[in-house]
Structures are given as structure tokens and as C-alpha cells.
Amino acid sequence: MSDRDERIAAIMARLDVEAAMAREGLRDIDHGVIGANGEPTGELYQPRKDATHWAGEVIIRHFSDSTPARARAILGRWKKEGLLVEQTFWERPAARIAAAAHHQWKEVLRSGRA
């Protein structure tokens, strides 16, 4: 068993959660949102419950007895233990890139460099 697996097992024992289900939940959160076609969307799960893709939904899906409050507690513990890390990201990277490219193109046209 790896060091990370041992840490997961110890944390989950304190939360009364099976380590195997925890590993699956962490893996799914790590992979990000999967679209209806079964392919990654490029979007990540988010820590806030009011977010578009709340990470707690993954926990609720993996742990049948989980409630939103319990999911919040598990997410908080995983974050505290360093199993989850919050990072800033753009939710829809392709749209942001397209908008930036469009803006740059407008600047080129205005400057006469085209």
C-alpha cells in the first residue's frame, strides 16, 4: 500500500468511510467533469456547494449514505489533509481562448498590422 493510500485509509477511518470508495471519489474529482458522451469536458469540480460542478456531488454519488452536510465534511477533511487542493481555473477554457483570440484579432485590425 502506498503512502497516499495509507493516508487515505487513516483519514477515511476517522470519517467512517471505506478507503476504496474514497480512492474512487478522489480519482473522479481529479479527472474532472465527464460529459454526457463519456468524455472529459475540461471542467473541474469546485469546492463550493453553489458551484456548477460541486465536488460534493461526486462524494454523494460514491457514498450512498452521504448527505450534502457529510459531503462538505469529507471535502473539508480531504482539503485539510492535503488530498484535495484548491486552484484557480477558467471554467470553460475553450470559450476564454476564443474570446482572447477574437480580442487580439480586433487589436491587430485596429493597428493596421494585418
C-alpha positions as CSV (number, residue, x, y, z in Angstrom):
1,M,0.0,0.0,0.0
2,S,1.4,3.4,-1.0
3,D,1.9,6.2,1.5
4,R,-1.0,8.1,-0.1
5,D,-3.3,5.1,0.2
6,E,-2.3,4.7,3.9
7,R,-3.2,8.4,4.5
8,I,-6.5,8.0,2.7
9,A,-7.3,4.9,4.8
10,A,-6.4,6.7,8.0
11,I,-8.5,9.7,7.2
12,M,-11.5,7.7,6.0
13,A,-11.4,5.6,9.2
14,R,-11.8,8.8,11.2
15,L,-14.7,9.8,8.9
16,D,-16.2,6.2,8.9
17,V,-15.8,5.9,5.1
18,E,-14.4,3.0,3.2
19,A,-11.0,3.7,1.7
20,A,-11.7,2.0,-1.6
21,M,-14.8,4.3,-2.2
22,A,-12.7,7.3,-1.1
23,R,-10.0,6.5,-3.7
24,E,-12.7,6.2,-6.4
25,G,-14.2,9.5,-5.3
26,L,-10.8,11.3,-5.3
27,R,-10.0,9.8,-8.7
28,D,-13.3,11.0,-10.2
29,I,-12.7,14.5,-8.7
30,D,-9.2,14.5,-10.1
31,H,-10.3,13.5,-13.6
32,G,-12.8,16.4,-13.7
33,V,-16.3,16.6,-15.1
34,I,-17.3,13.9,-17.6
35,G,-19.8,14.9,-20.3
36,A,-22.9,13.0,-21.5
37,N,-20.7,11.5,-24.2
38,G,-18.4,9.9,-21.6
39,E,-15.5,12.3,-22.5
40,P,-13.8,14.8,-20.2
41,T,-15.2,18.3,-20.6
42,G,-12.1,20.1,-19.4
43,E,-14.0,21.5,-16.4
44,L,-13.0,20.8,-12.9
45,Y,-15.1,20.1,-9.8
46,Q,-15.4,23.1,-7.4
47,P,-15.4,23.3,-3.6
48,R,-18.5,25.5,-3.1
49,K,-21.9,23.9,-2.9
50,D,-23.4,26.6,-5.1
51,A,-20.9,25.9,-7.9
52,T,-21.8,24.5,-11.3
53,H,-19.9,21.3,-10.6
54,W,-19.7,20.8,-6.8
55,A,-17.2,18.2,-5.8
56,G,-19.6,17.0,-3.1
57,E,-21.9,15.6,-5.8
58,V,-19.1,13.1,-6.5
59,I,-19.0,12.1,-2.9
60,I,-22.8,11.7,-2.7
61,R,-22.7,9.6,-5.8
62,H,-20.0,7.3,-4.4
63,F,-21.3,7.0,-0.8
64,S,-24.9,6.0,-0.9
65,D,-25.4,7.1,2.7
66,S,-23.9,10.5,2.2
67,T,-25.8,13.8,2.6
68,P,-24.7,17.3,1.5
69,A,-23.5,18.0,5.0
70,R,-21.5,14.8,5.2
71,A,-20.0,15.5,1.7
72,R,-19.0,19.0,2.9
73,A,-17.3,17.4,6.0
74,I,-15.4,14.9,3.8
75,L,-14.3,17.6,1.4
76,G,-13.1,19.8,4.3
77,R,-11.2,16.9,5.8
78,W,-9.6,16.0,2.4
79,K,-8.6,19.6,1.9
80,K,-7.2,19.9,5.4
81,E,-5.2,16.7,4.9
82,G,-3.8,17.8,1.5
83,L,-5.7,15.2,-0.5
84,L,-7.5,18.0,-2.3
85,V,-6.0,21.3,-3.3
86,E,-8.0,24.4,-4.4
87,Q,-6.7,26.2,-7.5
88,T,-8.0,29.0,-9.7
89,F,-9.0,28.0,-13.2
90,W,-11.2,29.1,-16.0
91,E,-14.3,27.0,-16.1
92,R,-14.6,27.0,-19.9
93,P,-11.1,27.3,-21.3
94,A,-12.0,26.9,-25.0
95,A,-14.5,29.8,-24.8
96,R,-11.9,32.0,-22.9
97,I,-9.3,31.2,-25.5
98,A,-11.7,32.0,-28.4
99,A,-12.6,35.3,-26.7
100,A,-9.0,36.3,-26.2
101,A,-8.1,35.4,-29.8
102,H,-11.0,37.4,-31.1
103,H,-9.9,40.4,-28.9
104,Q,-6.3,40.1,-30.2
105,W,-7.6,40.0,-33.8
106,K,-9.6,43.1,-33.3
107,E,-6.5,44.8,-31.9
108,V,-4.5,43.8,-35.0
109,L,-7.2,45.1,-37.3
110,R,-7.3,48.4,-35.4
111,S,-3.5,48.8,-35.6
112,G,-3.3,48.1,-39.3
113,R,-0.8,45.2,-38.7
114,A,-3.0,42.7,-40.5
